[in-house]
Each structure stands twice: as C-alpha cells, then as structure tokens.
Amino acid sequence: MLTCQRLRAAVFLSASLLIVGLVLEFAGRSIAFPAPVMALALFSGLAALAILAVTFVTALLPGNARRLAECRKETLLVG
C-alpha cells in the first residue's frame, strides 16, 4: 500500500542515495585505492534507480493511482 508519505519518503531516499553515490565517486577519484569506494558508489546509484523504478511502477497500479490522486487535493486543502 503506497501512501502519500511513503511516496515522498521513497523519492527522498532515492535522491539521497544518488547524492551519496556521486559524493563517493568524487571521493574515490582522490584516494590511492578507489575500487571499493567506486563499487559502493555504483551500488548506491543502482539502488537509487531501483527504488525510484519500483516506486514508479507501484504508483501506476490502479488502486494506488486513485489513492495518490487524492494527495494533491489533501496538500492543497491543508496548505
């Protein structure tokens, strides 16, 4: 079950993992033995992509699409 809060959390987690991957890649270029750091950067970037893809596919499911359509209405009413 995908709710508005879980959708936001998944997007923020994906963005955070992508930023961590980029920072690790740039840090890996400046150390003597970069292979483990570069591997961790690669896995972080791939995990970010996987989380975002799974969230996108889950949001397209019929039950979730109807439920998520209400997210914008709720945020407009609250804000």
C-alpha positions in Angstrom: 0.0 0.0 0.0 1.6 3.2 -1.2 0.5 6.4 0.6 1.5 10.0 0.0 4.0 9.9 2.9 5.6 6.7 1.7 5.8 8.0 -1.9 7.6 11.1 -0.6 9.9 9.1 1.6 10.9 6.8 -1.3 11.7 9.8 -3.6 13.8 11.4 -0.9 15.6 8.1 -0.2 16.3 7.7 -3.8 17.6 11.2 -4.1 19.8 10.8 -1.0 21.3 7.5 -2.3 22.0 9.2 -5.6 23.8 12.1 -3.9 25.8 9.7 -1.7 26.8 7.8 -4.8 28.0 11.0 -6.5 29.9 12.1 -3.4 31.5 8.6 -3.1 32.5 8.7 -6.8 34.2 12.0 -6.5 35.9 10.9 -3.2 37.0 7.7 -4.8 38.9 9.5 -7.5 41.1 11.2 -4.9 42.2 8.2 -2.9 45.0 5.7 -3.7 42.9 2.5 -4.0 39.5 3.6 -5.3 38.0 0.2 -6.2 35.9 -0.4 -3.0 34.7 3.2 -2.9 33.8 3.2 -6.6 31.9 -0.1 -6.1 30.0 1.4 -3.2 29.2 4.5 -5.3 27.9 2.2 -8.1 25.7 0.2 -5.8 24.4 3.3 -4.2 23.4 4.8 -7.6 21.9 1.5 -8.8 19.9 1.2 -5.5 18.6 4.8 -6.0 17.5 3.8 -9.5 15.8 0.6 -8.4 13.9 2.3 -5.5 12.7 5.0 -7.9 11.7 2.5 -10.5 9.8 0.3 -8.1 8.0 3.3 -6.6 7.0 4.5 -10.1 5.6 1.1 -11.1 3.8 0.7 -7.8 2.3 4.2 -8.2 0.9 3.2 -11.6 -1.1 0.3 -10.2 -4.9 1.0 -10.3 -5.6 1.1 -6.6 -2.6 3.2 -5.8 -3.2 5.6 -8.7 -6.7 6.5 -7.3 -5.4 6.9 -3.8 -2.4 9.0 -4.9 -4.7 11.3 -6.9 -6.1 12.5 -3.5 -2.6 13.5 -2.3 -2.6 16.8 -4.2 -6.1 17.6 -3.0 -5.1 17.0 0.6 -1.9 19.1 0.4 -3.8 22.0 -1.3 -6.5 21.9 1.4 -4.0 21.8 4.3 -1.6 24.4 2.8 
